[in-house]
Amino acid sequence: MPAPDPLYTVCDGHLCFDGADLVELAETRETPFFVFSERRLRVNVEALLGSFRSVHAATEVFYASKACSNLWFLGVVRDAGANVEVNAGGELDKALAAGFKPRQIVFNGVAKTKAEIERAVACGVRAFMVDSLHELGRIGEVAAALDEVATVAPRIDVHVPTMTHPGLETAHGGKAGIDRDDAVAAFRLAAGHPNLDPAGMHLHIGSQITSVEPYRQAVAAALDIVAEVEAAAGIRLRFLNAGGGFAVPYREAPVACHPSDYFCSLLGAADYAAVVGGELAARRPDLELFLEPGRSIAATTAVLVARVENEKTKGRRDADGRRIGDERWVTVDAGFNTLLEHTNYHWYYRTIVASRPGDEADAEFRLAGPLCDGGDVFAGDADSAYRWFPAATTVGDVVAFLDAGAYTLEMMNPYNARPTAAAFAVTAAGELVQIRRRDTADDLAAHDVVPGAR
Ligand SMILES: Cc1ncc(COP(=O)(O)O)c(C=O)c1O
């Protein structure tokens, strides 16, 4: 078994995660299910807070709850000392339900409704990250109607390229944020509005950014813009929100990474802190630093446990249809209904056959999900079409998908009327608790309305 992470061990011949025997759990619980680790979650939050504060003391982490907004998870994040970023009214409700105070919440998003803004102003969130001049006007109108002053931080597209997946890049043209040429207009508008307090500026360059260079460029560009808007609008900002995007090493313990391989990362919190915090500390030590990391807090906190339900051998054929070899397939009970990013971003999640962790992974398999789509086939190891599993892998084996804590519970769906998965957590005290229930058969039909039926 590869040893990617000390939380994974072998106990009684099975793969264990933070001490929980994944195969034993799969004997008494319906697969697929997730297992989270509270200890890992706390370590991830503390690493970010500690690394950044040692470079720039005035740093606050607003965990991006879009990565995982499970209420238990949010409670641990809060308890570990982070604040929270919400992207919609539903996330605001969940953050409040998890015990965050409104002053610990920033409201982001690229299409906030009037009703969402009303709720957020009324409850007194710390600040709005604002996506357009139109939205600034809308927040101003709502705040005026409620006789409140809303703190705002226009989100500026600093136009910095990254080498992440194109679908995850957010500050190089594209839909998010205000064009940098309109930054002065945005801050002037906010400064001239009696119900808006332009206290900060926001940027977010994307997700899974495996190099610090884009951050260096982005923060430098942002600080230039800060100086420009302060002079033009006659204001002094109090914070810079540098967003999230810190990468997770989805590939196995790498020794070197090609810059264009965004599943490979050698960076830790301290590397990002040195660049982002360092730039701020050098140029504008008076500005508070806000961060919005999601993936780097959530990804390594969970494993997805699935079971092999089908197997077959099919011909491998050349362009003329001639059989040139064999291909072994195994199909597990989790597909893009459970790990949506595996198809929408062709995400790579490492896998280990949890029921055979001691066996050498010496055979090639195509690994498929259970859905009816031909696209529900997992990417292979090392950019191939194949996973390396022990040759004896067969129906009934348990397969663990590693680093499955970010953007997974959030994106699950009941496609093919397959129940969304349950989730469990190993608490800091080593106890196993349930933190999400699996859909029931009734859940799957709960939203359907048959007109006229009683
Ligand atoms: C505005 C904003 N902030 C923060 C994040 C969190 O990014 P990540 O999960 O990569 O840290 C995202 C996601 O891309 C985002 O869109």
The ligand as an SDF file (V2000), in Angstrom:
LIG
                    3D

 16 16  0  0  0  0  0  0  0  0999 V2000
  -14.6560   33.5940   -4.2740 C   0  0  0  0  0  0  0  0  0  0  0  0
  -14.0780   32.3200   -3.8210 C   0  0  0  0  0  0  0  0  0  0  0  0
  -13.4350   32.2940   -2.6430 N   0  0  0  0  0  0  0  0  0  0  0  0
  -12.8790   31.1560   -2.1810 C   0  0  0  0  0  0  0  0  0  0  0  0
  -12.9500   29.9750   -2.8960 C   0  0  0  0  0  0  0  0  0  0  0  0
  -12.3090   28.7550   -2.3340 C   0  0  0  0  0  0  0  0  0  0  0  0
  -11.3240   28.2440   -3.1550 O   0  0  0  0  0  0  0  0  0  0  0  0
  -10.4990   26.9440   -2.6810 P   0  0  0  0  0  0  0  0  0  0  0  0
  -11.5040   25.9420   -2.2650 O   0  0  0  0  0  0  0  0  0  0  0  0
   -9.7360   26.5310   -3.8560 O   0  0  0  0  0  0  0  0  0  0  0  0
   -9.6400   27.3810   -1.5420 O   0  0  0  0  0  0  0  0  0  0  0  0
  -13.6180   29.9570   -4.1340 C   0  0  0  0  0  0  0  0  0  0  0  0
  -13.6580   28.7410   -4.9560 C   0  0  0  0  0  0  0  0  0  0  0  0
  -13.1100   28.7090   -6.0310 O   0  0  0  0  0  0  0  0  0  0  0  0
  -14.1950   31.1670   -4.6130 C   0  0  0  0  0  0  0  0  0  0  0  0
  -14.8540   31.2030   -5.7720 O   0  0  0  0  0  0  0  0  0  0  0  0
  1  2  1  0
  2  3  1  0
  2 15  2  0
  3  4  2  0
  4  5  1  0
  5  6  1  0
  5 12  2  0
  6  7  1  0
  7  8  1  0
  8  9  2  0
  8 10  1  0
  8 11  1  0
 12 13  1  0
 12 15  1  0
 13 14  2  0
 15 16  1  0
M  END
$$$$
